Every structure is written in structure tokens, then in C-alpha cells.
Amino acid sequence: IIAMDTERRFAFTWAAYYGEDFTGDASQDPRLTVEFLVEPIESGTRLTVRESGFSMLPPDRGPTAYRLNEGGWDEQVKNIGAHVQA
């Protein structure tokens, strides 16, 4: 965890998985940063999920990592939406 501002921002880093070169040792793999930003808007609350650090990955691996993670975050945002609607 690199930042936590209650009810506004939560950020952490994690090891970038980008294919068969993953070492399985998070301390040895490039790090990506994930931020959850929450802000009030007129109609309710806006959640923004931002992941960065792909430019630090090898050029032939960045697009794969991005594609794999993008699909995962789409699914997680749906899960968060279902949770807050319940």
C-alpha cells in the first residue's frame, strides 16, 4: 500500500504479470501502481480505477500485460457496482 486517504484514495503496487517471464518472486518483477479514486458527484459517487507503470515493462510484454489487466479491472468494477447496489 502506497497511499490511503479514507473515502477518497487508495493506492498500491503489485508485480506486473506479463506472460511466461513472470518469476513468481514479486520483489524481482516490475511494479504496476493501482489507484482507486472516489469522488462525490451530483448523481452519486464516481469511482475511477487507474493502473500505471506499463511503460516500465519490456516493449514486447507491455501490451500483453495491459490487455490481461484491462479485462480483469472491467470485471472488478462490475463486482464493485454490484456490491454497492446490494
DRENDO-1510 file (C-alpha; in Angstrom, 1 decimal, always signed):
<recs>
REC; n; res; u; v; w
REC; 1; ILE; +0.0; +0.0; +0.0 .
REC; 2; ILE; +1.5; +3.3; -1.0 .
REC; 3; ALA; -1.4; +5.7; -0.2 .
REC; 4; MET; -4.6; +5.6; +1.7 .
REC; 5; ASP; -6.8; +8.7; +2.2 .
REC; 6; THR; -10.0; +7.4; +3.7 .
REC; 7; GLU; -13.1; +7.7; +1.5 .
REC; 8; ARG; -11.0; +9.4; -1.3 .
REC; 9; ARG; -8.0; +7.4; -2.5 .
REC; 10; PHE; -6.4; +4.0; -2.1 .
REC; 11; ALA; -3.3; +3.0; -4.0 .
REC; 12; PHE; -1.0; +0.0; -4.0 .
REC; 13; THR; +1.7; -1.6; -6.2 .
REC; 14; TRP; +1.9; -5.1; -7.4 .
REC; 15; ALA; +4.1; -7.3; -9.5 .
REC; 16; ALA; +3.4; -7.0; -13.2 .
REC; 17; TYR; +2.5; -10.3; -14.7 .
REC; 18; TYR; +3.1; -10.2; -18.4 .
REC; 19; GLY; +3.5; -13.6; -19.7 .
REC; 20; GLU; +5.9; -16.5; -19.3 .
REC; 21; ASP; +8.7; -14.4; -17.9 .
REC; 22; PHE; +7.0; -13.9; -14.6 .
REC; 23; THR; +9.5; -15.0; -11.9 .
REC; 24; GLY; +7.0; -15.8; -9.2 .
REC; 25; ASP; +9.0; -13.5; -6.9 .
REC; 26; ALA; +7.2; -10.2; -6.6 .
REC; 27; SER; +10.4; -8.5; -5.4 .
REC; 28; GLN; +12.1; -9.3; -8.8 .
REC; 29; ASP; +9.3; -8.3; -11.2 .
REC; 30; PRO; +8.4; -4.8; -12.4 .
REC; 31; ARG; +5.8; -3.0; -10.3 .
REC; 32; LEU; +2.5; -1.5; -11.5 .
REC; 33; THR; +0.6; +1.0; -9.5 .
REC; 34; VAL; -3.2; +0.7; -9.0 .
REC; 35; GLU; -5.3; +3.7; -7.7 .
REC; 36; PHE; -8.9; +3.8; -6.6 .
REC; 37; LEU; -10.2; +7.3; -6.6 .
REC; 38; VAL; -13.6; +8.1; -5.1 .
REC; 39; GLU; -15.4; +11.5; -5.6 .
REC; 40; PRO; -18.9; +12.7; -4.9 .
REC; 41; ILE; -20.8; +13.9; -8.0 .
REC; 42; GLU; -24.3; +15.2; -8.3 .
REC; 43; SER; -25.8; +11.8; -9.1 .
REC; 44; GLY; -23.9; +9.9; -6.5 .
REC; 45; THR; -20.3; +8.8; -6.4 .
REC; 46; ARG; -17.7; +8.4; -9.1 .
REC; 47; LEU; -15.1; +5.6; -8.8 .
REC; 48; THR; -12.0; +5.8; -11.0 .
REC; 49; VAL; -9.6; +2.9; -11.2 .
REC; 50; ARG; -6.3; +3.8; -12.7 .
REC; 51; GLU; -3.4; +1.4; -13.3 .
REC; 52; SER; +0.0; +2.7; -14.4 .
REC; 53; GLY; +3.6; +1.6; -14.9 .
REC; 54; PHE; +3.2; -0.3; -18.1 .
REC; 55; SER; +5.9; +1.8; -19.8 .
REC; 56; MET; +8.4; +0.1; -17.4 .
REC; 57; LEU; +7.7; -3.3; -18.9 .
REC; 58; PRO; +9.7; -4.7; -21.8 .
REC; 59; PRO; +8.3; -3.3; -25.1 .
REC; 60; ASP; +7.2; -6.8; -26.2 .
REC; 61; ARG; +5.4; -7.5; -23.0 .
REC; 62; GLY; +3.6; -4.3; -22.1 .
REC; 63; PRO; +0.6; -4.7; -24.5 .
REC; 64; THR; +0.0; -8.3; -23.2 .
REC; 65; ALA; +0.1; -7.1; -19.6 .
REC; 66; TYR; -2.2; -4.2; -20.4 .
REC; 67; ARG; -4.7; -6.4; -22.2 .
REC; 68; LEU; -4.8; -9.0; -19.4 .
REC; 69; ASN; -5.2; -6.4; -16.7 .
REC; 70; GLU; -7.8; -4.3; -18.5 .
REC; 71; GLY; -10.1; -7.3; -18.7 .
REC; 72; GLY; -9.6; -8.0; -15.1 .
REC; 73; TRP; -10.4; -4.5; -14.0 .
REC; 74; ASP; -13.5; -4.3; -16.1 .
REC; 75; GLU; -14.8; -7.4; -14.2 .
REC; 76; GLN; -13.8; -6.0; -10.8 .
REC; 77; VAL; -15.5; -2.7; -11.5 .
REC; 78; LYS; -18.7; -4.7; -12.3 .
REC; 79; ASN; -18.3; -6.6; -9.0 .
REC; 80; ILE; -17.9; -3.3; -7.0 .
REC; 81; GLY; -21.0; -1.9; -8.7 .
REC; 82; ALA; -23.0; -5.0; -7.8 .
REC; 83; HIS; -21.7; -4.8; -4.2 .
REC; 84; VAL; -22.7; -1.2; -3.7 .
REC; 85; GLN; -26.1; -1.8; -5.3 .
REC; 86; ALA; -26.9; -4.6; -2.9 .
</recs>
